[in-house]
Amino acid sequence: MELKEFISKGYTINAQVTVVETHEVDLENLEEDVGDNLGEVIDTWIDDREPVSYDILDPDGELISGYKPTLFDDEDVRAFIANL
């Protein structure tokens, strides 16, 4: 399938990335579980140490690229689309 047709039929490409958040921590009331003292998110970024993988969903929102990540770059995604 061509990319234009893929888009016009309503297929979707989702990027799967690891996101890291930094939270404020209330040190005055620090208990054993730090999670109970997390405050506002003060920073968020993408963890680029992990590879980005891509999922392909059909027009109904069903995952068609499989549950195990196999699409890691533009070439992988284009090859998958070409074989639809």
C-alpha positions in Angstrom: 0.0 0.0 0.0 1.2 3.5 -0.8 1.7 6.0 2.1 -1.0 8.3 0.7 -3.5 5.5 0.6 -2.5 4.3 4.1 -3.3 7.8 5.5 -6.5 8.3 3.5 -7.9 5.0 4.7 -7.4 6.1 8.3 -4.5 3.9 9.5 -2.4 5.3 12.3 1.3 5.2 13.3 2.0 5.6 17.0 5.5 6.1 18.4 6.3 4.3 21.7 8.8 6.3 23.8 9.9 6.2 27.4 9.0 9.4 29.2 10.8 10.5 32.4 9.2 12.9 34.9 10.8 14.8 37.7 8.6 15.5 40.7 8.9 17.9 43.6 9.3 15.9 46.9 8.1 17.1 50.2 11.2 16.5 52.4 9.6 17.8 55.6 7.1 15.0 55.7 9.3 12.3 54.1 8.1 8.9 55.1 9.4 5.5 54.0 7.5 5.5 50.8 8.7 8.5 48.7 5.8 8.0 46.4 3.5 9.4 49.1 5.4 12.6 49.1 5.5 13.4 45.4 4.3 16.8 44.4 3.9 18.6 41.1 5.7 17.4 38.0 8.4 20.0 37.3 10.1 18.5 34.3 9.3 15.8 31.6 11.6 14.5 28.9 11.9 11.6 26.5 14.5 9.0 27.5 16.5 8.6 24.4 18.6 5.7 25.8 15.7 3.4 24.8 15.0 2.9 21.1 11.7 4.4 19.8 9.4 1.7 18.4 6.4 2.2 16.2 2.9 0.6 16.3 0.6 0.5 13.3 -3.2 0.6 13.9 -5.9 -0.1 11.4 -8.8 2.4 10.8 -10.8 0.7 13.7 -7.9 1.3 16.1 -6.8 -2.3 16.3 -3.1 -3.0 16.6 -1.9 -4.7 13.4 1.9 -4.5 13.8 2.0 -7.1 16.6 2.6 -6.8 20.3 6.3 -7.4 20.1 8.1 -4.2 18.9 9.6 -4.8 15.4 9.4 -1.4 13.8 12.3 0.8 14.9 12.9 3.3 12.1 11.4 4.9 9.0 12.5 2.1 6.8 10.8 -0.5 9.0 7.5 1.4 9.0 7.6 2.0 5.2 8.3 -1.7 4.5 5.4 -2.7 6.8 3.0 -0.3 5.0 4.1 -1.4 1.6 3.2 -5.0 2.6 -0.4 -4.2 3.7 
